[in-house]
């Protein structure tokens, strides 16, 4: 779909057809992106818990690279068409690199040691016809079941075990949902219309680079910092989940604060925070708290689950 998007940039066509193809590609790309992100977290759950945080940091770093690619394409292009073409070419190159690295991951000895351990399980104390120990591969099981095992046997249970795991970590799951919900309310839809109070169409900084740098780059950089910081400073603690939930709920204050920034055009509300420093501070706090509290919720939650919860993909 990225290849198709790059091709469409250089093709002249009817505006309605172009709009339809663009909307269709957006739906497909975002749906595929959601599947890939979920799959990556599932793969990371097979590895030690520190790898979940590394996966989250990688997502934030991807946002930083996307923001830098946007700024580079704007700086090096003479018009918006060329800028968009360069931007999607960079995205295509990064996507190709990710595919190559995924293929290399399958050859990584550290990854294979954990992956193979999770995909083959000894069944009882039975032997094969050749006298070897009998192992059962997860891929040979029905997809609608999950596993529960102890040191002596393997049994199949219904997906109710998955629901039980969700119930055990619903508070931290709610924290992650609230954190992302409030962030996505603002970024990028409500933050992108913010203009510099010194906006001048002839000024390159205020007319071209203000939003890409102040909104997109700043948010992603501090989101990355927040996710990294969660590996060194952990507050609230793991057992203080209600405090974490209250803080995640309190982030709703960013919504009304954003509404009084210098967003143009506007019809009803007047501008209260009429200085360029205010959106900078808002974006920094939004990104920092998003990365930090999302990482805490994602790393705390699986640790509260029972020993057998790793078969659900949460641990």
FIVEXLO-90944 format. One record per atom (N, C-alpha, C): x, y, z. Coordinates in pm, whole numbers, plus 50000, padded with zeros to 5 digits. Layout:
REM FIVEXLO-90944
XYZ...
REM end
This chain:
REM FIVEXLO-90944
500824987950000500005000050000500865012750000502035012050066502925023650063503455026049922503745015149851504205016449713503115022949628501865018449646500745024349572500595039149607500755042649734500645056649775501715065249709502935060049702504025067449637503725069549489503175059149425502865060249282501755070349258500735070249345499585079249326499975093949336501045096849410501465110849424501845116949290502405108649201502895113649073501905111748959500715106748988499725104148883498605114548890498295120548776497185129948767495895122148744494875124448827493615117348812492485125848867491265120948846490085127648897490155128949048489745140549099489875143249243489075133349327487865129549281487035120349359487645106449362488195102049247488855088949244490075088949335490835099849330492025100849415491645100649563490555107649598490085107749737489675093849781488935086749694488495073249729489655063749749490645064249659491825055649672492625059149797492705072049826493445076449945492775071450073491455072850081490725068250200490845053150216490765045850103490885031250109492275027150157493305033950106494675030650149494885033950296494275044850343494395048550485493795037650573492605032650534491945022050612492815009550616493335005550500494134993250493495444994750569496125006150550497415008250616497255008750768496225015750817496025016550962495585003251021494744995850949494334982650997495534973251004496344973450899497544964950898498514969251008498624982451029499514987451134499084982851272497764982651297497254977951426497564963251447497414955251340497714940951350499194938751377500044946351306501494944851324501904948751466501364959851518501714964051654501294953651757500084948351741499634937951833500484925451823500874921851702501714910051682503094911951744503644924051729504964926751787504934925651940503874930852002503754929752147503574915152189502854907452106502694893252135504014885752127504834889152026506154883052013507044887152129506974900152165507804905052276507424898452408506164894252422505724888052547506364874452568506884868352462507584855652474508944857652541509524869452521510844872652575510704877952718511814879952790511754885852925511034899252926510494903053042509594914653051510254927653007511574928853019512244941352979512084943852829511804933252753511664934952609510354941952572509344941352660508114948752635508414963752633509204968252730509564982452734510404986252613511294977452570512094980152451511204981452328510164973252322509214973952210508474987252211508054991652329507375004552341508295016152305509565015252346510525025652311510745025952160510735014252098510895013751953509755020551880508535019051932507395025951871507565041151881508045045951996508255060352011509375065251920510435057351907511535061151818511055061951674510135053051637509565053551502508845066851479508155071751583507495084851572508495096051552509645095251622510695105451605511235105151463511485093151411511995091951274510995097351173509695094751197508665099851105508635115151107508755121051227508765135651237509985141651169511155135351187512365140151122512265138850970511635127850925511445126050780510545136950724509495140550799508605151250755509355164450744510155167650844510915180250843511925180350728512605168950708513605168150601512955169650464511785163450445511095164450316510595178550290510165185550395509735199550379510915208750349512045205950413513215214450394513865212550258513795200250205514505197550081513665197949956512365200549969511475200549852511025214649820510785216949690510375230349646508865232149651508085221149655506635222049661506105210349743504805210849774504215200749862504155186949795503985186349663503945173449594505285166349607506355173549580507685167749593507975164049738507515172349831507705169549973507005156650014505755155049969505005142850001505655130549939506135132049815506805120949747508045116649824508855126449866510065123349942509725117050077508675122050141508275116950272507885102250264507085098650165506645084750154507765075750104508715081150028509875073149989510705069550112510865079150203511595076350328510855065750409509515066950416508715057050489508865043250427508905042750294509055030050223510415023750253511455032150258512795027050289512855021550431512235028650526512225023950665511425010950676510315010050603509504997850605510294986050551511034988250441511874977650387512944973250485513534982850556514534979550657513924971350770512704974650809512014967150915511754952750873511384950650747511144937150698512434928950703513534935050661514824928150664515214924550807515004933850900515354931251040514464920551101513204919851057512304909251105512794895551060513244894750935513784882250884515064878450958515874888350992517104885751068516794881151210515664885851265515294882151402515114867151415514574860851311514344846451316515644838451325516764844951289518064838251296518824841651424518264850651504518924854851627518854843751731520004839751785520054828551879519294831652008519414844052057518714847952180517214846852163516704851852051515264851252025514804836852007515554828951930515154815151901515104806752027515994809452123515994801552245514694803052323514144815352325512874817752392511704813252306511784816052176510674812652087510464797552079511554790052066511444775452058510954769552189511354775652300510894770752431509404772552449508834782852386507414785552401506564777952301507164773152193506374766752089506384751652097507204745952184507244731552202507134728452351506184719652387505964716352527505954701152542506594696752646506594682452673505224678052722504744666952668503434661652704503604649952799503124651652923503204641253025504634635653033504714622953060505994615853059506004605452948505224608052844505084598252737506284598552645506454587852571507554586552475506974584452336507774587752235507374584852098507684570352068507334565751947507604551951909509104549051905509914559351886511364557551883511994558452022511154559952124511664560752260512094574552302511814584852219512194598452252511064605352327511394616452396510374623852469509374629852372508114629952413507034634652326506784649552351506844657452244506614671852253505444675652165504704685752208503544690652134503784705052092503604707951964503784721651914502474729451928502604742151967501414750651981500684752151849501424751951738500804753651607499904742051571500064730751640499244719051611497924719251687497754729051777496524729951854495504738451783494234736851819493184744951761493334759351806493054768651716493274782851745492314788151850491194781251873490224786551968490524782252111491614775352133491964770952268493264777252311493454777752443494734781952499495204770952593496444771752637497024760852714497144764152862497014753952941497364754853082498234742753113499374745153177500214733653205500904735153340501304723653399502164723753515503364714753483504044710153584505254702553558504964688453509503744683953515503464669953487502634667653361501824677353319500934674353209500564687053134499934684953019499434695852937497964693552915497144703752936495714702752909495284714452824494164712852755493594723552676492384729252750492294742452749491164748852814490564758952720489384763352751488694772852665489314786652678488894795652589489434809252591488924817352709488154811252799487764817952921488984821453006490074814052986491314817253056491824830953015491624834452888492014847752840491194858552909489894856152923489024865752991489434867353137489854856353199490304857053338491554865853349492444864353252493664872453253493334887253235492384890153146491964903953126491364909753254490604901553326489994906053451491074909153555492124900953559493174902853659493934915853638493994920753514494794932653487493944943953430492644944253464491764954053401492104968453442492634970453561492974984053603494124989553519495154981553502496284986153421495904986953273495014977953230494504979153094493714992053075492924995653179492185008253173493115020253173494225019253248495215030253249495795032253110496145021353044496695022352908495665028252812494405023852825493345028852737493115043852758493025048152884492795062252913493965070852866495175066052886496355073552844496335075952694496085065252618496055066552472494835074352426493715072852494492485079652452492655094852462493155099552575493335114052591494405119352497495435111452475496485115752382495965117052240495215106852196494715106952059493595117152039492955121452148491995132552136492675145252088493925146852129494645159352101495665158051988496355147051986497445145451890497055135651780497085140051653497505153351609496345162951578495095158151586493955165751531493805179651591493865180951724493645193951788494935201951808496075195451798497335202651813497835208351680497505201551572498015206051441497525219951401496275224051434495835237651394496475248951474497275245851576497895256451655498885264351568498755277451572499635286251496500515294251591501655298351540502505307451616501815320951629501945327451743501355340851760502055350951671503215347251620503965355951528503875350651385502765344151354502615337951222502725348151110503525344551011503715352950893503885343650773503005344650671503105335750556504465336150487505165347250500506475348650435507625343750523507305340150646508325335250738508335320050736509465314050698509545299550682509305292250813509855297450923509705290751052508245290151095507565301351097506205301851150505185295651055505435295950925504445290950829504675276450787505915271650795506225258150746506675248850858507595253250941508245244151035507725244851179506865254351210506395255651348505655243051394504665238751318503875226951358504705214151351505455211251242506255198951240507255197851354507855209151395508865208651500508225208951639507345218751662506775220751796505775209851831504975205551734503935195651763504455181451741504825178051619505145164151586506485159751644507545167151617508855163051667508925163651819508455174551878508515175852025507715164952094506505162252045505685151852108506395138452104506885134551987507495121351973508805120152050509585130852055510825130452132510535128452281509585135952334509295134852477508475122452510507735117352413507095104252431508165093552446509185094352364510325085052372511045086452505511285098852547511945101152676511115095352791509785097252784508915091952889508955076852897508965070252781509015055552781510365050552832511435057652798512755053852847512865056352997512315067553043512365071153185511655060853271510615054553216509855044653293510705032453329511815030553261512695019453295513605022453413513715035053453514605039053561513855044453682512775051653658511985057453767510585051553760510165044853865508855038253864507985043753977507155053453942506165058554036504925062453956503755058154000503445050154119504025035954110504155029654226504675016154232503655006254176504134993854159503274983754098502014981154180502104981954312500934979354396500054991654416500445002954359499665015354372498865017854243498125007754202497435008454073496315018754073495665020954188494585030854191495145045054176496325047354229496965060454210497305062454063497825051954000498135052653857496885055453775495785048753810494535051053738494045065353756494165070753878493735084553904494565094553823495865092053814496725101053736496375100553588496125088453539495735087053397494415094153370493475093353464492215100553450492435115753452493365120253535493605134653550494205140753424494745132553335495315137853210494255144053120492985142453154491915148553075492025163753079492765169253176492915183753186493625189353063494375181052991495045185852870494045189952762492855183852762491865186752657491375201252664490835206052778490425220152782491595229852767492765226252817493925235052800494255236952653494165226152578494455226952434493445235552361492195235352404491135242852337491345257952346492145262552443492375276952460493725281352406494385272352331495615276252264495275284252138496305289252071496105297551952495875288751829494705282251827494325273951712493545282451613493955281951489493315289951385492945280951267491775283451205490755293551242489905288851360489275298051430488395295051542487195304551538486045299951593484815307751585484235311351721484345302551818483585304151942484455308452060485435300452095486255303352213487365313152180487675321652275488775331052256490085324652300491185329952250492515324852285492905329952423493255320852511493685324452646495215323952658495805313252604497255311352613497905316852486498035329952483498465336752362499975339252362500725328152369502185329052363502705315652312503785315952234504305303652175504845293952279505165298652398505695289752501504635280052552503375284152550502315275552605502105262652525501975263052393501835250352321503075241552334504245247652345505465239752363505405232052494505025238952602504925232352733503845221552731502705224452668501615214752661502045202152588502685203752473503115192252394504155184052469505085190752536506115183652614505475175352725504555181252800503895173952909503015162652856502325165152745501475154852686502305142852642503395145452571504245134552524504925127252637505455134652735506175128552846505265119652929504075124652964503145116553045502575104852966502385106752836501885095652754502885084152755504135087052725505145076452721505385070152857505435078252961505775073153094504675064353151503445069453154502365061853218501895050153131502005051353000501685039952915502675028652939503945031852950504955021552976504755014953111504425023053213504165017153345502995007553339501905011553275500725003053267501024990153191501764991253082502054979652999503024970053065503904974953150504864966153218504354961053352503544968953421502984964453549501914953653530501034955653433499874946953416500204932153409501064927853317501354913553305501974907453429502644915353513503274909953633502264906053739501034910753727499994907453824499264894653788499554889253671498824877553626499364864853690498564854353681498964841553737500074835453653500664824753705501794818153639501434813553499500204809753478499794803953351499364814253249499414827053286498894837353197499734839453073500964834453071501804836752954501244829852831500394819852851499804813152734498764821852666498354832452730497394841552666498094852452587499424853052596500174863252523500394875852603500054876052732500224887852815501524887552894502194876552899503374875652987504444867452919
REM end
